[in-house]
């Protein structure tokens, strides 16, 4: 480009460069547009780069919580070698048990472990222990049923670092210890000392081989520093004695205590002189900081190699040919992968929806810039600028703004979410930056491929849909239909959550990938896309039909607004697509969040049966029901007499049986929607009495003072069968005939199942019987539980009134138990942010659409004012013109969201994201997806209000500016 006077002309590359650089000139000409683009790219990159890091953060936190909650007994990798071979000399057998030899093999084992499985050196341990318990002859040790206590001897490293000395001193070995050593020193934990009555200075004798018993003197009592840490929790017997029950046919099983004596590591060779079969062991606690959900398959592979693969062969080569390794960490990882596989697809739905809306907004921003510079670019093409040169300059011009903004957005994302994989964030930011840089050049290339003097008209009255557009729309329709069908038939988990996986790398990879098909996550988006394309094709028809009768009305505002709304530009496809996609995603996301909340409320209600539950092992105090009725917030108290060991028929199966007051219990079942029934169906007949062991001189009165029970006649005197409410499983097993039921106290009643319900408030589970308390004897009719209904119940007051022996549980506390997992709470937060971001981008798309049409509307108002249009009529014109589009988007979005939820609900399982434990499966229907009216209506109303509000504001602002500038021909606006 060369200077001729004051005009600019384009020349070849070998001529002198232009005086003013292109990019600087363009940025100075429109600084506002450049700043707006930079802010848009910055916000989009920040959100997009934060998403994968936020997902990494809550998934890793969920994995570490799962490993922590599983306890070290399951998650530690335990390796053991059998006792030294009897073929070796005594010195060789003793040498392999000494601390230096055991520590040397421990250090070699650490080198065998494959990453990402990393051992925590602070919680890992090694040592020597007896694999058989040794009987202690001391009679002062507790003997619950007369059997002597047993002891385990353990010489584990690091006792001083992992315990606090409470009394005495730590054990030590004075001089070399061999298998013939007659006396050792030991320490015990505070729990062992308390339960086995051991004190400092106590001497415990354990059997020895072919010599006098080995004397172990207790020199100290220690308290674990981290009781639940892997050092102590991998072998709980080290810190907590166990009461062992021997199998017996009688009613009173034989029991004896088993405790542990903690020896000094140098005392390990002495265990060879006992019949306890000493063995070396190495317990490796996984380092929580090294566990990441992204490396779950590799982690499973490393565990499998250590349990039964090349790793185990290396361990045997280092320790003993018969060494073994075991852990339940692979089962913990499988359970976590199943939980994650149910959550990932739901989060992907929100992510794809928000990403689609954000991409549409970026394309609209590029279209707005292209329209604003249409005349300029047309003139450049007419003067000879090549299409390639034009797009290259536009790309460079946009990159100067977008790339620094994307870098700032990436930095902001890294600061906002400091945890997570960097590569994913960088690639996401690069994709957004590339889209932002390419949107204006691509739009210019499509628009200005042919050199023309002016643009053609683009309203729907003249432009007919092309064949290519029809083919594209049909392709999207097929994709949406396939995605909906796949989601309805396969579900969001894709069958990976069956719980039968073996825990190997392949199973974890399949479970972690969810459905394995991102098309399923795109289903709501594709439904919105199809709805947008269909509405754009069809909505001008009713508007034109309405415009004809409106033309006969008095005034031109109504007819003119409908006529203009019916001739909307083809460019309205993008804003409508953004609005419908955002509204569909918001409706689906809001329904998911509402369904999660409902599922948790329902699960808490199923577990408790009411708003609060007070239960004891025996009978409740007589005045407690009346006392709780007067507590703050309590509306009603329903007493229950529950026996969990009732035996119907002649078999050995037990069924929980609840005795209730039919009137109050029927009201409770009706209000909680848990198996409602009519009270008369459960009332006992006047002759229905219990027989057997519960005999009284006369009748007996209910201990809660509410209603006298029927009492028990003399043995053998039974009346008509009691009507019973039963679960379907119990009803199928025993039928509807009279069935004798033996109660826990030995008494017997006869019941007839008259009502069958899947759920009941008294008992959770699939097997139960509910009868009238009036037909029970005095002992089984005593209330053992109370169900409370009310608002804002005070747990402290209820616990104080019920006493320390009662178990008081509130529905709110039970519900909070289900949100304990970071995986679920993090997924909910990410889902909510994604839906909110999508809604924000939808509003931005609406504003961009209105801004794009603002110059044309301003010019229209200016021309109409010269013809006598008043300011109030101008405001009504703009509002009425924007109203059909906004109403179309609002109604279409609500209907599309409703259709998406209804179509996809059969394949969406909210159990994983709603309930904390994947093993606790709720009854059918408690974790299903339902339409949430608020999620459908509120976003639609917001779109309607924003559209009409912006149109009214534009009309007011245009009226204040005047019409002179708008009427100047050729002015750049």
Secondary structure, DSSP 8 states (H G I E B T S, - for coil): -EEETTEEE---TTS---SS-HHHHHHHHTHHHHHHHHHHHHHHHHHHHHHHHHHHHHHHHHHHHHHHHT-HHHHSEEEEE----TTS-HHHHHHTTSHHHHHHHHHHHHHH--TT--B-TTT-EEEEEESS-EEB--TTS--TTS---EEEEEEETTHHHHEEEEEE------S---TT--EEEEEEEHHHHHHHT--TT-EEEE--SSSS-EEEEEEEEEEESSTTSHHHHTTGGGTS-EEEEE--SSSS-EEEEEEEEEE-GGGGGGGGGSTT-EEEEEEE-B-GGG--GGGHHHHHHHHHHHHHSHHHHHHHHHS-TT-EEE-SHHHHHHHHHHHHHHHHHHHHHHHHHHHHHHHHHHHHHHHHHHHHTHHHHHHHHHTT--HHHHHHHHHHHHHHHHHHHHHHHHHHHHHHS-SS-HHHHHHHHHHHHHHHHHHHHHHHHHHSSS--SS----BTTT----HHHHHHHHHHHHHHHHHHHHHHHH-TTTTTTSS----SHHHHHHHHTTTS-HHHHTHHHHHHHHHHHHHHHHHHHHHHHHHHHHHTSSSSHHHHHHHHHTT-BTTHHHHHHHHHHHHHHHHHHHHHHHHHHHHHHHHHHHHHSSSEEEE-SS---TTHHHHHHTSTTEEEEEEEEEEEEEEETTSS--EEEEEE-HHHHHHHHHHHTSS---GGGT---TT--BBSS---SS--B-TTSS-B---B-STT---S-EEEEE-HHHHHHH-SS-EEEE-TTS-EEEEEEEEE-S--SS--SS--EEEEGGGS-TTTTS--EEEEEESS--HHHHHHHH-TTSEEEEHHHHHHGGG--HHHHHHHHHHHHHHHHHHHHHHHHHHHHHHHHHHHHHHHHHHHHHTT--HHHHHHHHHHHHHHHHHHHHHHHHHHHHHHHHHHGGG-B-HHHH-S-TT----TTTTB----HHHHHHHHHHHHHHHHHHHHHHHHHHHHH-SHHHHSTT---
